[in-house]
């Protein structure tokens, strides 16, 4: 029996940064997406492909079909503490987050939250993500087992923080040993990938930061995932801790943590030297406009990033971020950029939330574009999800509809989410076939 199936509808993707290549926007008003065993084997106008694939079972989808969103920075253990009131970054961590993460010492708790977290991603059209767990190895096991069962593309790695608070600290030896074991156990299984994950410069000793660099050197196929230059007080504390470093990024660079596969979250307060080094190394920034606003950290400087040309993507940064919706996050990116005088158009915002984040995570050959050969992860957007959206988008151009979805949309605008061509979330049914 053939595994080939097709989906007919309006298809939109932006596989390359339209700032550099306006032709990167690809749109079929009446398109056909043909999938075989989870992989896109054909895409184009229905009129051009109908004769060739006329006998293939075809599902008509009402709405705008876009690549599944790629969340380039999110914390799954923090989801139950989203919308926690008060304080900027360092105090917020001490008051709300560190106590919450201690509970992940219990595997049953980690399993329950991981299941809820992945369901929430799918409800919001997110099919791939780079995820912070906790310092506990079983928090990684719980997340990866749940993701493997759903066939999702998830990258994660045990948090390294030997200078963490009581109940939330490892040691250089345990961090090194557990990370190596987790890489061996999980990296490359199904659609899973590993990231060496020091929390940030202040929570790891020099010995542990050196170990992280050594792990990256020993496993060049994994990512480095950490935080960088998020908050003014944090930056000052890092400068005090590492007085010999030229800037925050250099504090990581001295331990071998800045390379082509390094993903740094935030980058709100970057020196030009850091920007040049990011570009030269191939590293990049996961921009997190929601959490940057919520914690009062500031606005990412899109103009500075564009001038230097380093990689960028978008992250929800749950739970300092206030929405799982990458549509909403894209809308906030527009507003954050505009606040600094560098507006982002809706097609570039879509790129950042899909192929841009995928490129940052080194998975753009697999997700984010819906091009032939890519994995068939996609979301179906409903421009009439709310009465206001319906009024705003009636008779509107493609750009206007997309922008309205980013500014007014959220999880309600996701009618369906597909993973490898299978429905993983159906708003009408309130569930998906993969929602185990």
N, C-alpha and C positions, 0 to 999 in steps of 0.2 A: 504494500500500500504506500502510495506516495506521501511524503511529508510536506510537499509544496502547497502553500496557500497564498492568497493575495488579499490586499487591503486597498479599497478604493476610497479616495477622498481628497481633500485639499492638503497638500504636503508642503512644509516649509523647513528649510535647514540653512545654517550658515557655518560652513565647514572651515572657513578661514576668517581672519580678522578683516571685516569690511572696511576698517580704517585704512588698511593697506591695499585691499583688493575689493572694490565695489562689486565685482562679478562673483564674489563668494556667496552672495545670497541666491539660493536656489528655491524656486517656487513652482509648483504645479497646481493650478487652480482645480483641475480634475485629474488627479494623479493615480498611479497604480504602484503599489509597493509589493514586490513578490519575494516571499521568504521560503527558504528551504532549510529545514533542520536548524532554525534559529538565525540563519544568516541571510542578509539581503542579497538576492541574485539578480534582481532587476528593479529599476525605478525609472519612471518617466511619465509622460502624459498618457492617460488612459487610451486616447485615440491611437497612439503610436504602439501601444503594447497589447491592446485587446486581442488582436488576431493571433498573436504568438501565445498568449496565456489565456485564451478564451475558455479553455476546459478546466482551468485551475479553480478550485473552490474559492470564491471571492466574498469578502465581508465588506459591506459598505459602512463607512464610519462618518458620522455627522460631526463636523467640527474641524479644527485645524490640527493636523498631525505634525508633531515636532519631535526631534530626538528626545529620548529620556533625559531628564536633567541630571547634571553631574555636580554634586555638592563637594566642593574642594576642601572644606574644613567644617567638621561638626563633632560634638561631644555627645555620644549616646548616654553616658551615665548622668548627664545633666538635664535630661528632658523633663524629669519630674520637678525640677527647680527653675524651669522657665518662668519668667515674670516674677522673679524674687526682688523685692523692693530694696533700694538703697545701696549706696556706696559705689565707688569706682573700683577698678580691677582688683588691686591687691586686697583691699578690705572685703570686697564681694567674694573673692575666693575663700578667705578665712571664715567669713560669716555663713555662707550658703553652700559652697561647692565642696570644699574639703570634707566637711561632715557627711555630705550626701555620698561622696565617693567611697567612704569607709565601708558602707553597707555592701559593696561589691566583693568583699571578702567571702560572702556567702554565694555559692554558685546558683542556688535557686533564685535568689534575687536578680543576679545577672541574667539568667535565662529569661525571667519574666520581662525585664526591661528591654533586653535585646529584641524580643519578639514584638513588643509594643513599638519600639523604635523603628524597626524595619517596616512594619505596617504603616506607620506614619509617613515614612519616606515614600512608599508606594502610593499612598493616598494623595500625596502632593506631586506625583509625577516624577519623583527622583528614583532613578534606577541604578546609579553608581555613586559611590561616596568614599571620601578619605576620612576615616573616623578615629577620634580619640576614644580609647576605653579608659581603664584606670591602671594603677600600678599592679593590680592583681592579674596574674596569668590567666586565671579562670574567666576574667571579664573578656579576654580575647577569645578564649575557647567558646564562650557562650555566643558571642557575636558571630564568629565565623561559622559555627554549626548552624545557627539560624539562617545566615545568608546562603550557605551551601544548600540548605533545603529549599530555598526559594530560587536558586540559580542566579542570584544577584552578583554584580561586580562590586565588591567591597574590598577596600584596602585599610588595614589597621595594624596596630602593634602595641605591645605592652608599654605603658608609660614608665619612663626611667626618672626617678626622683628620690635619690638617696638623702637629700636634704629636706624631704617633705615632713609634714607634721606626724605626730604619733599616730600609728594605725594606718598611715598612708605613705610609708617610706620603705624602699628596698635598700639593698646594699650594692656597692659596685660588683661584688661577686654574684649575688643573686640576680641582679639586673642583667649582667652579661650572660650567665648560664641560661636563665629563662628565655631571654630573647633568642639565643641561638637555638634552643629547643623548639620555640614557637615557629621560627622560620622554617626549620626542618619539617615541622608537623603540618604547616598550613600554606606556605607560599607556593602558589601555582596549582593548588587544588581547586578544581572547578574554575570559577572566575575570581578567585581570591588572590590578593597580593599583600605583601608585608611592608610595613614602614617602621624603621627604627625611630623611636618616639621619646626623646627627652622632653619633659614638659615645657620648660624654658630654662634659660641660663641660670636663674637664681635657685632652682630646685635640684640641681645636680652638682656634685663636687667636680673638681678638675679631673679626678681619677675617672669618674663615671663619664664625663664628656669625652675623655680620651678613649674609653672603652666604646662609646658610641661611634666615634670615628673609625676605630679598628673593626667594628662590626660592619660598617658600611664598606670598608675596604675589602673585607672578607666575603661580602655578599653584594656585589655590584649591581645585582638585578633588583634590589629593594629600594624603597624611597627613604628619605629623611623627612620627618614631619615634626615641626615644633612651632613656637610662637616667636615673633620678632617685632620690636618697636611698636607695641600696641598703645601704651599709656605713658604719659610724661613721667609719673612717679616711678614706674617700672624701669624706664630708660635711665633715670637718675640712679636707681639702685644698681643696675647692671654696670653703669660707669664707675660706681664706687667699688663694686666687687672686682672688676677687671680694669684697673687703672692703666694697664699697659696697652689695652686694646684701643684701636683708632676710633671705633664706634661699636654699636651693639652687634652688627653683623660680624665684625672682626673678632669679637669674643667667641663666636662659633667657628669662624674660619681657622683660628689657631688650633682647633682640635680636629680639623679635617671634616667639618660638617657642612661646608658650602661647596656644592657641586651640581652637576647637571640634573640630578634626581632629588634635589633638596626643595621641599615645599615649606615656605614660611608663612604663617598666618598673620594677617593684619598689615604690617609695614606702614603704619600711619605716620610715623615720625622717622623717616629715613634721610640720612645724609646723601648728598650727591655721590660721595665716594662709595657708599653702600649700593646705590643704584647702579653705578658703573660696574661694581664687582658682581652684582646679581646678573647683569647682562653678560659679562665676560664669562662667568661660570656656567651659565645656562639655568641657574636656579630661578625661582619665581615666587610670587606672592599670591596667596588666596585672600582676596579682598572680602571683608566681612562688614558691609555697611550697617546692617541692623544692630549688631552687637557694639560696633564702634559708637553709634548714636546712643544706645541704651546705657552704656557704661560711661558716656561722656568722654570717650577717648579721642575724638576728632574725626576728620574726614580724610579718606585716602586721597592722595594727590595723583589723579589720573594724568595730568599734564606732565608732571615729573616722570612718571613711569613711561609715558609714551616717548618722551624726549630721550630716555635711555634705552628703551626697547626691550625690557626684560619681560619674561612670561607672567601672565596674570590669569586668574580665574575667579570664580565667586564661591563663597562659603556662607552657609546660614549661621554657623557658629552657635547653634543651640548648645547650652541654654542661656548664654548672654544674648544671643540672637533671639528675636521674639516671634519668629515664624519659621516653620519648616518649608514654606513655599518659596521655591526658587523664582517663581514669577514675581512674588512680592520683593524678594531680595534684588532682582534685576531692576525693579522700579526704584528701590532705595539707592541702588548704585547710580542711577540717573540723577537722583536728587543730591547725592553726595558729590558727584562730579560737578553738577551745576553750581553747588555752593562755592566751589573753587574756580568757577568760570570755565570749566571744561566739559560741556554737556556730552552725554553718551546717547547715540540714537538707538531706537528700539532693536534694530537688527544687530548692532554691536552688543547690546545687553543680552540678547538671546545667544549670541556667540559665546560670551563670557560664561553663561550659565550652562552651556552644552559643550561644544567642541573646544572652547578656550580652556575650560576646567579640565577637560579630557587631556588636552595637550600638556597642561601643567602636571597632570598625574601620569603622563607617559602611556596613556591608553587611547589616544586619538585614532590609532589604527583600528580600534575595535568599537568604540562608542562615540556618540556626539554628532554624527554627520548623516546617518542613514544612507550613506553611499554604498554602492555595490561592494560586497566583501565585508561590510560591517555587521556587527551583531544587531539584531532587530529589537532594540529597546526603544520604545517611543511612548509618548503621551498624546492624548487627544484633548484639545482645549475647547471649551464651550464658551463662545462669545456671548451667549445668552444665559449664562449661569445665574445671574442676578438681574432683576428688572433694570437696574441702572446700567449694567454692562450692555444689556440688550438695546437700551435706548441709545447709548453712546456709540455702539458699533454698527447700528443699522445703517446700511448704505455707505459705510466708511471704507477707506482704502485699506490695503493690507497693512501698511505702516501704522495707520491710525488704530486699526483693530489690535495689532500687536502691542502698541503702546498702552492702549486702554487696559488690556489684559495684565500688563506689568504694573500699572498704577492701581487698578481697581480689583485685580484678580487675587486669588489665594487658592486654597484647596478646593473651594467650591467650583472653580473653573476647570478642574481636572475631571473629565467624564470617564476616562479609562486610562489605565497604564498597562503597557505590555512589556514583558521581559522575554527576550529571545523568541518573540513572536507569539507568546502565550499571554492571555489576559491575566494580569496580576492584581488589578484593582478595577472594579466596575462600580461607579458611583450609584447607578440605578439599583443595583443589587445589594450595595453596601458591603461588597466583599469581592475577592478575586479567586480564580482557580488555584493560584499559588499561595494564597494566604493561609498557610498551614497553622 
